Amino acid sequence: MLPDTKYRDHFVAIDVPPGADMSPLSTLLQREVDEAGAFWEWADAMPFSTTRS
């Protein structure tokens, strides 16, 4: 969990098709980090679920 609780439960999942060019997305996310203090990380692929586990 992030140290600052104001970020709790503020998540975005981006579904990227296999073989897609990731450079535009990486550029966008890096700009958000640099300009807005966003935090992002890659995660393993997992099936969509409407509940938390």
Phi and psi in radians as a Rosetta constraint file:
Dihedral C 1 N 2 CA 2 C 2 CIRCULARHARMONIC -1.206 0.35
Dihedral N 2 CA 2 C 2 N 3 CIRCULARHARMONIC 2.566 0.35
Dihedral C 2 N 3 CA 3 C 3 CIRCULARHARMONIC -1.120 0.35
Dihedral N 3 CA 3 C 3 N 4 CIRCULARHARMONIC -0.513 0.35
Dihedral C 3 N 4 CA 4 C 4 CIRCULARHARMONIC -1.663 0.35
Dihedral N 4 CA 4 C 4 N 5 CIRCULARHARMONIC 2.031 0.35
Dihedral C 4 N 5 CA 5 C 5 CIRCULARHARMONIC -1.196 0.35
Dihedral N 5 CA 5 C 5 N 6 CIRCULARHARMONIC -0.194 0.35
Dihedral C 5 N 6 CA 6 C 6 CIRCULARHARMONIC -1.144 0.35
Dihedral N 6 CA 6 C 6 N 7 CIRCULARHARMONIC -0.271 0.35
Dihedral C 6 N 7 CA 7 C 7 CIRCULARHARMONIC -1.620 0.35
Dihedral N 7 CA 7 C 7 N 8 CIRCULARHARMONIC -0.055 0.35
Dihedral C 7 N 8 CA 8 C 8 CIRCULARHARMONIC -1.033 0.35
Dihedral N 8 CA 8 C 8 N 9 CIRCULARHARMONIC 2.318 0.35
Dihedral C 8 N 9 CA 9 C 9 CIRCULARHARMONIC 1.126 0.35
Dihedral N 9 CA 9 C 9 N 10 CIRCULARHARMONIC 0.391 0.35
Dihedral C 9 N 10 CA 10 C 10 CIRCULARHARMONIC -1.904 0.35
Dihedral N 10 CA 10 C 10 N 11 CIRCULARHARMONIC 1.510 0.35
Dihedral C 10 N 11 CA 11 C 11 CIRCULARHARMONIC -2.155 0.35
Dihedral N 11 CA 11 C 11 N 12 CIRCULARHARMONIC 2.635 0.35
Dihedral C 11 N 12 CA 12 C 12 CIRCULARHARMONIC -2.293 0.35
Dihedral N 12 CA 12 C 12 N 13 CIRCULARHARMONIC 2.308 0.35
Dihedral C 12 N 13 CA 13 C 13 CIRCULARHARMONIC -1.914 0.35
Dihedral N 13 CA 13 C 13 N 14 CIRCULARHARMONIC 2.309 0.35
Dihedral C 13 N 14 CA 14 C 14 CIRCULARHARMONIC -2.071 0.35
Dihedral N 14 CA 14 C 14 N 15 CIRCULARHARMONIC 2.065 0.35
Dihedral C 14 N 15 CA 15 C 15 CIRCULARHARMONIC -1.548 0.35
Dihedral N 15 CA 15 C 15 N 16 CIRCULARHARMONIC 2.037 0.35
Dihedral C 15 N 16 CA 16 C 16 CIRCULARHARMONIC -1.977 0.35
Dihedral N 16 CA 16 C 16 N 17 CIRCULARHARMONIC 2.182 0.35
Dihedral C 16 N 17 CA 17 C 17 CIRCULARHARMONIC -1.116 0.35
Dihedral N 17 CA 17 C 17 N 18 CIRCULARHARMONIC 2.574 0.35
Dihedral C 17 N 18 CA 18 C 18 CIRCULARHARMONIC -0.988 0.35
Dihedral N 18 CA 18 C 18 N 19 CIRCULARHARMONIC 2.391 0.35
Dihedral C 18 N 19 CA 19 C 19 CIRCULARHARMONIC 1.449 0.35
Dihedral N 19 CA 19 C 19 N 20 CIRCULARHARMONIC 0.005 0.35
Dihedral C 19 N 20 CA 20 C 20 CIRCULARHARMONIC -1.225 0.35
Dihedral N 20 CA 20 C 20 N 21 CIRCULARHARMONIC 2.625 0.35
Dihedral C 20 N 21 CA 21 C 21 CIRCULARHARMONIC -1.310 0.35
Dihedral N 21 CA 21 C 21 N 22 CIRCULARHARMONIC 1.996 0.35
Dihedral C 21 N 22 CA 22 C 22 CIRCULARHARMONIC -1.528 0.35
Dihedral N 22 CA 22 C 22 N 23 CIRCULARHARMONIC -0.139 0.35
Dihedral C 22 N 23 CA 23 C 23 CIRCULARHARMONIC -1.080 0.35
Dihedral N 23 CA 23 C 23 N 24 CIRCULARHARMONIC -0.724 0.35
Dihedral C 23 N 24 CA 24 C 24 CIRCULARHARMONIC -1.089 0.35
Dihedral N 24 CA 24 C 24 N 25 CIRCULARHARMONIC -0.696 0.35
Dihedral C 24 N 25 CA 25 C 25 CIRCULARHARMONIC -1.164 0.35
Dihedral N 25 CA 25 C 25 N 26 CIRCULARHARMONIC -0.764 0.35
Dihedral C 25 N 26 CA 26 C 26 CIRCULARHARMONIC -1.069 0.35
Dihedral N 26 CA 26 C 26 N 27 CIRCULARHARMONIC -0.708 0.35
Dihedral C 26 N 27 CA 27 C 27 CIRCULARHARMONIC -1.108 0.35
Dihedral N 27 CA 27 C 27 N 28 CIRCULARHARMONIC -0.790 0.35
Dihedral C 27 N 28 CA 28 C 28 CIRCULARHARMONIC -1.072 0.35
Dihedral N 28 CA 28 C 28 N 29 CIRCULARHARMONIC -0.825 0.35
Dihedral C 28 N 29 CA 29 C 29 CIRCULARHARMONIC -1.126 0.35
Dihedral N 29 CA 29 C 29 N 30 CIRCULARHARMONIC -0.690 0.35
Dihedral C 29 N 30 CA 30 C 30 CIRCULARHARMONIC -1.124 0.35
Dihedral N 30 CA 30 C 30 N 31 CIRCULARHARMONIC -0.662 0.35
Dihedral C 30 N 31 CA 31 C 31 CIRCULARHARMONIC -1.095 0.35
Dihedral N 31 CA 31 C 31 N 32 CIRCULARHARMONIC -0.702 0.35
Dihedral C 31 N 32 CA 32 C 32 CIRCULARHARMONIC -1.109 0.35
Dihedral N 32 CA 32 C 32 N 33 CIRCULARHARMONIC -0.654 0.35
Dihedral C 32 N 33 CA 33 C 33 CIRCULARHARMONIC -1.117 0.35
Dihedral N 33 CA 33 C 33 N 34 CIRCULARHARMONIC -0.853 0.35
Dihedral C 33 N 34 CA 34 C 34 CIRCULARHARMONIC -1.180 0.35
Dihedral N 34 CA 34 C 34 N 35 CIRCULARHARMONIC -0.712 0.35
Dihedral C 34 N 35 CA 35 C 35 CIRCULARHARMONIC -1.700 0.35
Dihedral N 35 CA 35 C 35 N 36 CIRCULARHARMONIC -0.468 0.35
Dihedral C 35 N 36 CA 36 C 36 CIRCULARHARMONIC -2.152 0.35
Dihedral N 36 CA 36 C 36 N 37 CIRCULARHARMONIC 0.018 0.35
Dihedral C 36 N 37 CA 37 C 37 CIRCULARHARMONIC 1.290 0.35
Dihedral N 37 CA 37 C 37 N 38 CIRCULARHARMONIC 0.387 0.35
Dihedral C 37 N 38 CA 38 C 38 CIRCULARHARMONIC -1.176 0.35
Dihedral N 38 CA 38 C 38 N 39 CIRCULARHARMONIC 2.816 0.35
Dihedral C 38 N 39 CA 39 C 39 CIRCULARHARMONIC -2.220 0.35
Dihedral N 39 CA 39 C 39 N 40 CIRCULARHARMONIC 2.304 0.35
Dihedral C 39 N 40 CA 40 C 40 CIRCULARHARMONIC -2.504 0.35
Dihedral N 40 CA 40 C 40 N 41 CIRCULARHARMONIC 2.760 0.35
Dihedral C 40 N 41 CA 41 C 41 CIRCULARHARMONIC -2.712 0.35
Dihedral N 41 CA 41 C 41 N 42 CIRCULARHARMONIC 2.698 0.35
Dihedral C 41 N 42 CA 42 C 42 CIRCULARHARMONIC -1.371 0.35
Dihedral N 42 CA 42 C 42 N 43 CIRCULARHARMONIC 2.617 0.35
Dihedral C 42 N 43 CA 43 C 43 CIRCULARHARMONIC -2.291 0.35
Dihedral N 43 CA 43 C 43 N 44 CIRCULARHARMONIC 2.810 0.35
Dihedral C 43 N 44 CA 44 C 44 CIRCULARHARMONIC -1.181 0.35
Dihedral N 44 CA 44 C 44 N 45 CIRCULARHARMONIC 2.611 0.35
Dihedral C 44 N 45 CA 45 C 45 CIRCULARHARMONIC -1.192 0.35
Dihedral N 45 CA 45 C 45 N 46 CIRCULARHARMONIC 2.408 0.35
Dihedral C 45 N 46 CA 46 C 46 CIRCULARHARMONIC -2.616 0.35
Dihedral N 46 CA 46 C 46 N 47 CIRCULARHARMONIC 2.621 0.35
Dihedral C 46 N 47 CA 47 C 47 CIRCULARHARMONIC -1.076 0.35
Dihedral N 47 CA 47 C 47 N 48 CIRCULARHARMONIC 2.575 0.35
Dihedral C 47 N 48 CA 48 C 48 CIRCULARHARMONIC -1.110 0.35
Dihedral N 48 CA 48 C 48 N 49 CIRCULARHARMONIC 2.472 0.35
Dihedral C 48 N 49 CA 49 C 49 CIRCULARHARMONIC -2.486 0.35
Dihedral N 49 CA 49 C 49 N 50 CIRCULARHARMONIC 2.487 0.35
Dihedral C 49 N 50 CA 50 C 50 CIRCULARHARMONIC -1.552 0.35
Dihedral N 50 CA 50 C 50 N 51 CIRCULARHARMONIC -0.054 0.35
Dihedral C 50 N 51 CA 51 C 51 CIRCULARHARMONIC -2.132 0.35
Dihedral N 51 CA 51 C 51 N 52 CIRCULARHARMONIC 2.711 0.35
Dihedral C 51 N 52 CA 52 C 52 CIRCULARHARMONIC -1.525 0.35
Dihedral N 52 CA 52 C 52 N 53 CIRCULARHARMONIC 2.546 0.35
